[in-house]
Amino acid sequence: MYYYTMKRLPLKKHWWLRGWPWLTGGLVVGTAVWYVWQKRLRPRFWYWVEDNTSDEVLYFVPLPADCKLIALTIDDVPHPDVTPQILDTLREYESQATFFVVGEQVAGNEALLEQIVTEGHELGNHLMRIEPSISKTTAEFEAELIETDALLKQFVTAVTWFRPGSGWYNQDMLQIISQHGYRAVLGSIYPYDAQLTAVDFTVDYILRRAQPGRIIIVHDGLAERIRVVDVLRRILPELQAQGFELVTLTQLVANAEQQTVSAS
């Protein structure tokens, strides 16, 4: 009788009677995936990370909690429309940044690079074109590094920092840049702003990860990336309200070295 009554109940009121097999199956599959990740894939993933990263590459700088410095870095500079607005925003909020220059974009934008340097920011080498650096042969990579370096030396006497296009690198690249007096840097706060266009996401991503010694990466270089100006106008006052100061990479590293000397 009970079974008979249940069969006559409206199905929409008892959706769980037909949904529970899917729910159970989902839990079983989810548990299996979690187990495989924890026991098999996760250890291998971190072994892979260790094997494919290098201590020669800077991702962040360890700083005490009361030393609230963050390095702001801007890739794919310059752009005739976007870069001036970035500079205006940095000036408004009294913040410094490291600008990674794409060599083929220098011609016609020399005044912008001079302004970057004059206003206390620093230049970094991002090779000649916006493309993955690791896709180049060793000879191509070194040639572009040297060519971009020569362009930058029109504005500064020395350039310290190199960032590989798309973030991928190998040991050959690190050896070459070292021979030319460079150090590689990536970062620890990358909101994927070159791929994702949502300003709210970018702002939230950066603010949630802000800690002393971190390195922020955002992008210039294309007209549609004008959204980076909105991002900066939102994160800079908020970070400053939290007590942070936005500095160049060289300033960040120098402060960390000073902290180490003081501690010893």
Sequence and secondary structure as in RCSB ss.txt:
>XXXX:A:sequence
MYYYTMKRLPLKKHWWLRGWPWLTGGLVVGTAVWYVWQKRLRPRFWYWVEDNTSDEVLYFVPLPADCKLIALTID
DVPHPDVTPQILDTLREYESQATFFVVGEQVAGNEALLEQIVTEGHELGNHLMRIEPSISKTTAEFEAELIETDA
LLKQFVTAVTWFRPGSGWYNQDMLQIISQHGYRAVLGSIYPYDAQLTAVDFTVDYILRRAQPGRIIIVHDGLAER
IRVVDVLRRILPELQAQGFELVTLTQLVANAEQQTVSAS
>XXXX:A:secstr
 HHHHHHHS GGGGHHHHHHHHHHHHHHHHHHHHHHIIIIIHHHHHHHHHHT  TTSBS     TT  EEEEEEE
EE  TTHHHHHHHHHHHTT   EEEE GGG TT HHHHHHHHHTT EEEE  SSSS GGGS HHHHHHHHHHHHH
HHTTT S   EE  GGG   HHHHHHHHHTT EEB  SB   TTT   HHHHHHHHHHT  TT EEEEE SSGGG
GHHHHHHHHHHHHHHHTT EEE HHHHHHHHHHHHHHH 
